[in-house]
Amino acid sequence: MEHEEVTVRIFSLDEAGRLLPRVKAVTTDAVTRVDVLSAQIQALPTTHPTRARLSAELEQAIRAWTREIHEMGLECKGLWLVDFDNGEGYYCWCYPEETIAHFHGYDEGFAGRMKIV
């Protein structure tokens, strides 16, 4: 697999908030695509030959989402989980949250999220 060089970008909370509508749109599109493909896969018998093609499309949809998020200078920390580096940790957003309302340090991860006051 080809490795792309990604430049780390530091975001203020305001900058992250201004980028969030784009992140939400890209993520919503990907979630919708993955949900449709998942439903199609689940509707087929496990031995159906179309399952492999649909599974490959599902994986590609997730890879495309990841690539778009990285191209914005953000980090994907899980499926539909996006971190905005702020130089001291991350502003953390997870689909379908409406706003960026959480922060965590570099080592804490999602489980260590704290509400931004």
C-alpha positions as CSV (number, residue, x, y, z in Angstrom):
1,M,0.0,0.0,0.0
2,E,1.3,3.4,-0.9
3,H,2.1,5.7,2.0
4,E,1.3,9.4,1.6
5,E,3.1,12.1,3.4
6,V,0.7,14.0,5.6
7,T,1.5,17.4,7.1
8,V,0.5,17.8,10.7
9,R,-1.7,20.8,11.1
10,I,-2.4,22.6,14.4
11,F,-5.9,23.9,14.9
12,S,-7.4,26.4,17.3
13,L,-10.9,25.6,18.5
14,D,-12.3,28.3,16.1
15,E,-10.4,26.8,13.1
16,A,-11.6,23.3,14.0
17,G,-15.2,24.6,14.2
18,R,-15.0,26.3,10.8
19,L,-13.8,23.0,9.2
20,L,-16.4,20.9,11.0
21,P,-19.2,21.4,8.5
22,R,-16.9,19.9,5.8
23,V,-15.9,17.1,8.0
24,K,-19.5,16.4,8.9
25,A,-20.6,16.4,5.2
26,V,-17.8,14.0,4.1
27,T,-18.5,11.7,7.1
28,T,-22.3,11.7,6.6
29,D,-21.8,10.8,2.9
30,A,-19.5,8.0,3.9
31,V,-21.7,6.7,6.7
32,T,-24.7,6.6,4.2
33,R,-22.7,4.7,1.6
34,V,-21.4,2.2,4.2
35,D,-24.9,1.7,5.6
36,V,-26.3,1.0,2.2
37,L,-23.6,-1.4,1.3
38,S,-23.8,-3.2,4.7
39,A,-27.5,-3.7,4.2
40,Q,-27.0,-5.1,0.8
41,I,-24.3,-7.5,2.0
42,Q,-26.5,-8.6,5.0
43,A,-29.4,-9.3,2.6
44,L,-27.4,-11.8,0.6
45,P,-26.6,-15.4,1.5
46,T,-23.0,-15.8,2.8
47,T,-22.0,-17.8,-0.4
48,H,-23.4,-15.3,-2.9
49,P,-20.7,-14.1,-5.3
50,T,-21.9,-10.4,-5.1
51,R,-20.9,-10.2,-1.4
52,A,-17.2,-10.0,-2.3
53,R,-17.7,-7.1,-4.6
54,L,-19.9,-5.3,-2.2
55,S,-17.5,-5.9,0.6
56,A,-14.7,-4.4,-1.5
57,E,-16.8,-1.3,-2.2
58,L,-17.5,-0.9,1.5
59,E,-13.8,-1.1,2.3
60,Q,-13.1,1.4,-0.5
61,A,-15.7,3.8,0.9
62,I,-14.0,3.7,4.3
63,R,-10.6,4.2,2.7
64,A,-11.9,7.2,0.7
65,W,-13.3,8.8,3.9
66,T,-10.0,8.3,5.7
67,R,-8.1,9.8,2.8
68,E,-10.4,12.9,2.7
69,I,-10.1,13.4,6.4
70,H,-6.3,13.1,6.2
71,E,-6.1,15.6,3.3
72,M,-7.8,18.2,5.6
73,G,-4.9,17.7,8.0
74,L,-6.9,15.7,10.5
75,E,-6.5,12.3,12.1
76,C,-8.9,9.4,12.0
77,K,-8.8,7.5,15.3
78,G,-11.5,5.1,14.5
79,L,-14.5,4.7,12.3
80,W,-16.2,8.1,12.1
81,L,-13.9,9.5,14.8
82,V,-11.9,12.5,13.9
83,D,-9.2,14.4,15.9
84,F,-8.1,18.0,15.4
85,D,-4.5,18.4,16.7
86,N,-4.3,21.6,18.9
87,G,-0.6,21.3,19.8
88,E,-1.4,20.0,23.4
89,G,-3.7,17.2,22.5
90,Y,-6.8,16.8,20.3
91,Y,-10.2,18.4,19.9
92,C,-12.3,15.2,19.3
93,W,-15.4,14.8,17.1
94,C,-17.3,11.6,16.6
95,Y,-20.2,11.2,14.1
96,P,-23.0,12.2,14.6
97,E,-22.1,14.8,17.2
98,E,-23.3,18.3,16.3
99,T,-20.2,20.2,17.5
100,I,-16.7,19.8,18.7
101,A,-17.4,19.5,22.4
102,H,-14.5,17.2,23.7
103,F,-10.8,17.3,24.2
104,H,-8.3,14.6,25.1
105,G,-4.5,14.5,25.5
106,Y,-2.2,12.8,23.1
107,D,-2.1,9.6,25.2
108,E,-5.6,9.4,26.6
109,G,-7.6,8.6,23.4
110,F,-11.4,8.5,23.1
111,A,-11.9,6.9,26.5
112,G,-10.2,9.9,28.1
113,R,-12.3,12.6,26.4
114,M,-13.2,15.5,28.6
115,K,-16.0,18.0,27.9
116,I,-14.7,21.4,26.7
117,V,-16.1,24.1,29.0
